[in-house]
């Protein structure tokens, strides 16, 4: 099925490719800043990879997709996904070539969008460029995805200086590289300011208990495929022990939609007092709980970037991370999924609030909430609409605009 967009825009179109919820969250600020500036028209393309979650995430920012692809998924495999994404993107851009295509991160939609644009000789702009774990097996296939996009991008928008240095070592020229910060910090700020009601109403009571000081909230998210099975069992057993040993601790754990994972979670924690197992959280719900949390246990990359804005430390349930900046800044601790280690580290953090507060004292290493503006300016320079980045747009990586909890 071909995809068509009818547009009479008098300004250059920049197409934003969105396939997953994290992409929607991190590209929404770009769409908003493009609209505010008026120099370019943002066209949001939802690839259909995760259609419901993408539209819900965009709606949290008042952004709508301009077009949504229709995918006929049968086996859910990568070959099937690429075989449907690439022809539709190619047909769209053959009919209406954009001035530039922005892809974000490291998903299958990111790679498909970059390839289809590159083959049409449309400039590819890679947002959140330069992340590297230096292990093609972890995370899989994301590490390979971002390296492939890096090979063909015209402009690399890195979130941090570390990411930029990774690209420099790979031979990316300075005039194709810019450190803009991470747009997830912009996104968190927008959601906090909007403060929409909880989509899952029972979470309001959880938040109230945490903010009153009567309970300490632990947010636990485990979703990566490599965490399923035995690693997840270790985490769940650790959570059970943590709750038993700390009577003022309350846990919220959004269950993964995979039936086997959900069953494993409910069997391990379904009868555990002070543990709330929820459906996957809408982004505003996630941000509000994150802001009220004392500690986060997660294998999510995004949470490693978001939590420092609220001065909440993250125990990273992985052995390696491509967000090493959070570890270096003290905002995150790599703990893996070993039950004894997770239990011990959580106990140490919960038992020493002063030490926990010190971990996040330096602020968010991923930016200051102005990444969307810098991205808009970088696109304007790329397309000849501006001569250079203004001096005031030099990123201040340690400045944090969210100095207080929501």
N, C-alpha and C positions, 0 to 999 in steps of 0.2 A: 504494500500500500504506500503510495507516494504521499508526502506531507507538503502542504502548501501554506504559505503565509501571504496574505494580501496586505501591503503596506504602501502608504503614500508619504512616508516620512521625508521631510526636506533635509534631514541631517543623516550622517552615516549611521548605519545599523551595526551594532555590536551584538552578536549572538552569544548567549550564556547557556552552556550545555549543563543540564541538571538531571542526574539519574537517581541519586540516593538522598536520604534526609540530610546527612552531613554536607553534601554539596549544596542543597537548597539553603541550609542555614548559613553557609559561608559565602554563597553568591548573592543572597538577598541584599546584604548591605551594598554590594556593588551595583545592583539594579537600582536601589534607592538613590545612591549618589550620582549615578548616570542621569536619572530622572531629575534630580535637583539641579544639576549643572545645565542640562539642556543642550550640551554640545553634541551629544550622541544619543541615539535611541537604543535602549536595552531591549532585546528580544529574548525572552526566556523560553528555552526549548526543554520540555520535560520528555526524557527519552522513554519513559515507561518502564524503566528497570525496577523501581519501587514506586509505582504511581500514587497510591493512597498516601503514603508517608510524605512524599515530596509535596503534594498539594497542601497537606495539612501544615507542613513546616513553612512553606511560602506564605500561607495565610496568616501565620503568626506575625508576619512583618507587613501585612497588607499588600503582598505581591501575588500576582496571578501569572500562571504560565500562559504565554501567547499561543503555544501549540503543544499538543501532547501526542506522542507517537503511540501507535497501537501495536503491541507485541503479542504474538501467539505462542506463549511458552508451553512446552510439553515436558521436556526433560529437565529444564532449569539450568542446563549446562552453559559454559562460556561460549562454546562453538555456536550453539543455537542463538545465543544473545547477540554475538557479533554479526552473525549471518543476517539478522533482521535489522540491527541498528545501522550498519554501514550503508546498505542500499537506500534507506530512507533519508539519512543525512546527505548522502551524495545527491539524491534527486532534489532535495530541498535547495541545496547550495548551487546546483546547476541552474535551477530556475531563478533563484534570488541570492546571488553571492553577497555575503555580508562584507563589511570593511575589515572585520576581525572576528575571530571566534575565541571566547574565553572558556577554558576548561579548568577544573579545580581538582587538586588532589591526585587520587590514584585508583579510581574505580574503572570498571569496564566501560562505562559511559565516557569517562575521561579519555581513555585510549581511543575509543571509536570516534569521538568528536575530533580529537587531534588528528587522527589519521585521515578522516574524511575531508577535513579542512585543508590539511597539508597536500593531499592529492589534488585538490581544487586550487592550490596555490593561494589560499586565503591565510593571512598571518594567524598563527596560533599563539595565544597568550596563556601561559601556565601559571595559575594562581596557586599559592602554597608550593612553590617549586623548591627543589633542592633537599627535601627530606630523604635521609638514607639510613637504613639499618645495616647496610653492607652485608646482608644475608638474604639471598634470593628466596630462601625457604621461610623467612619470617620477617614481616608478614607475607603470606603467599595468597594471591599473586601480586599484592599491592607494590612490593618492592620493585619487581620487574616493570609494573605498569608505569610508575613514576620515572624510572630510568628511560623507558621507551619514549615517553612524552618529552622528556628533557632533550632527547636527541633531535627532535624536530621543531621545538618551540622557537618562535621568533623573539619572544620576550618572556623572560623568567622573572616572576614576582615572588621573591623569597620572603618567608615570614620572619626570619632572623638572620643575623650575620653568620651564624654557624651554617645554616642552610645555604647561604650565598657562597661561603667558602667551599662547600662541597661541590658546587657548580663550577667555581673557579678552577678547582683541581681537575675537573673533567674537561676543561678547556673552553668554558663559556666566556665570551668576551664581555668586558665591563659595560659596553654600550648596549648590551642585550640583557642586562641584569640590574635589578633594583630591589632593595630591601624595603618592604612596605608595612611589615607587621602582619599579624594574622587577623583576618576579617571576623573570626569567631569572637574576638574581644568586642568588636563593634556590635555583633549580633547579641551578645549577652547584655550589653548596655541597653540596647533597644528593648529587649524583653523585660528587663528590670524596670525600665521607665514606664512601659505599658501596663505591667502588673495585672494581667488578665486573670479571671477566676480559674481555679483548678478545673481541668477537664474531668478528672476523677475526684469527685467531691470529698471522699473520705480522707484524702491527703491533707485537707485543710486542718483537720484535727491533729494530724502528725506534725505539721508545720508549727501549729500553735504550741504544742507541747515542747518542741525543740526551742522555739524562740522565747518561751517563758523561763527556760533554764531548768525545767523539771526533768527533761530528758536530753540525752545527747544522741543526735541522729547520725547513723551510719548509712550512707547510700552505697549500695553494692550493685555493680553492673558487670555482667560477664556474657559477652556475646560472640567473641571471635571463635571461628570454627576450630582452631587449634586448641581452644580451651575446653571443648566438649569432652564428655566422658570422664576419664580418671582425673585430669586436672581440675575439672569443675567439682568433682567429688571432694577433692582436698579443700577447695575454697568453701564449699557449703559446710563441711564438717568444722572448719575453722570458725565460720560465722556462728554456728551453733554454740561453740565453746565460748566465743567472745561474749555473746548475749548472756550465757549462764554465769560467767565470771564478773560481768559488769552490770549490776542491777539497774543502773540508770540509762543503759544504752537501748535504743530502739533502732530497728533496721527496716529499710525499704529496699526491696529487690524487685525490679521490673523483670518479669520472666520473658525469655526469648520465645518468639512464636513457634519455633520448631517443636513439634509434639514430644519428641524424646527428651529434649532439654527441659521442657516445661514439667514433664513427669518426674525427671530426676530432681528438679528443684523442689517440687511439692512433696515428694517422698522424703527428702532430707530435712525440709524446714516447715512443712505444712502444719505440724502440730507444735511449733516452737513459739512460745509466748514472746511478744514484743517484736515479732517479725511480720511485716506486711508484704505479701507477694502480690504484685500488681500486673496489669497488662502493660505492654510497652508504653512509655510515657510520651505524651506530646511534649514538644520542646519547651513551651512555657512552664509546664509542670516540672520538667527536669531541672530547669534553671532555678525555680523557686525552692525546690528541695535541696539543690546544691548550695544555694545561698544560706539555707538553714542548717546545713550539715556541720558536724565537728570533724568528720573524717570520711574519706571516700575510698572504697576498694573497687578497682576497675581495671579492665583490660582495654578500655576505650582510649583511642588517641585523642579524640575531641575533649574528653573530660580533663585530660592532662593539661590542655590549653585553657579550659574554662575555669577550673577550680581556683587557680591562683588569683583571679580577679576578686574572689571572695575570701582570700586568705585561708582556704581550706586545703590541707595537705592530701595528697593522693598516694595510696599504696598501689603501685602498678603491678597487676597480676600477670606479668610477662617477664621473660628473662632478658629481653633486649627491648629498647625503645628507640624510635626515630625522632622522638622529642626529648633528646638528651638535655636540652636547655632547662627543662623543668627539673631534672635531676640535679644538674649543676647549680641551679638556683636554690635548691633545697625544698622546692615545692612538691617534689615527687620522690618516692623511694621505690626502687625496683625490688620486688620481693618474690616474684614467681608465683607458683600455685601450691607449693609444699605446705601441707596443713600445719605442721609445727612452726614453720617460719612465719606464715601469715598470722597465726595466733600470737606468736611472741612479739612481732613488730607492732601489731595492733595494741597489744597489752602495754607495750612501752610507751606508745604515743598517747593512749588514753590515760595512762597513769602519771603522765608528766605534761600537764597543759602548758606550762611555761615553755618547755622545749618544743612542743607542737606549734605554738604561736611563733616561736623564733624561726621555724623552718620556712614560713611564708612571709617573713618580714620584708624581704627585698622587693615584693610586688610581682607582677605578672611579666615574665620574660618574653612573652609573645606579643607585646605591643601596648598601645595606648588608646585604642578605639578609633583610630583615624585611618585604618588600612583601606577602607572603602574609598575615602577621598583620594588617597595616594594612587589607588588603582585607576580611578577615573582620570587623574592627571597624567598618569603614565600612558594610558590609552590615547589621550589627547595628543601627547607628544609623538607617539607611534604613528598616528594618523595625520600628523602635520597640522593639528588644530591648535597646538601650543608649541613654543620654542624650547622650553626646558622646565624641569621641575622647580618650583619656587623654593627658596631657602627654608621657609617655615615648614616644609614637608619632610625635612630630614627626620627619620624615625627616632623616637625616644623610647627605646625598648623597655626601660624599667619604669616608665611613667604609667601609673594606673589611675584610671578615671573612676573606677568603682571601688572607692576606699572603704565603703560601708556596705553591710549586708542589706539585702532588700527588706 
